[in-house]
């Protein structure tokens, strides 16, 4: 059973995407950025809920 070029290309792109995501996560957690990242998400969530609550 052989795969078409498009299917192989899509598979390779998926693997590359996963590798890049893992490398980014390792970089973030190795540098101690998770607390800063969590604080940024909290601030974004508070700002978003505030803007949604406005009439």
C-alpha positions in Angstrom: 0.0 0.0 0.0 1.7 3.2 -1.1 0.8 6.7 -0.1 0.4 9.5 -2.5 2.8 12.5 -2.4 0.2 14.7 -0.7 -0.4 12.2 2.1 3.4 11.8 2.7 3.8 15.5 2.6 1.0 16.0 5.1 2.5 13.4 7.4 5.9 15.0 7.3 4.4 18.4 8.0 2.6 17.0 11.0 5.7 15.5 12.4 7.7 18.8 11.9 4.9 20.7 13.6 4.9 18.4 16.6 8.7 18.6 16.9 8.6 22.4 16.8 5.8 22.5 19.4 7.8 20.3 21.7 11.0 22.4 21.3 9.0 25.6 22.1 7.5 24.0 25.2 10.9 22.8 26.4 12.4 26.3 25.8 9.6 27.9 27.7 9.7 25.6 30.7 13.5 25.5 30.8 13.8 29.3 31.0 11.4 29.7 34.0 8.8 31.5 31.8 5.7 29.4 32.8 4.8 31.8 35.7 5.2 34.8 33.4 3.1 33.0 30.8 0.4 32.1 33.3 0.3 35.7 34.5 -0.1 36.9 31.0 -3.0 34.5 30.3 -4.7 35.6 33.6 -4.4 39.3 32.6 -5.7 38.5 29.1 -8.6 36.6 30.6 -9.5 39.4 33.0 -9.3 42.0 30.2 -11.4 39.8 27.9 -14.1 39.2 30.5 -14.2 42.9 31.4 -14.6 43.9 27.7 -17.4 41.3 27.2 -19.2 42.6 30.2 -19.4 46.1 28.9 -22.8 47.1 27.4 
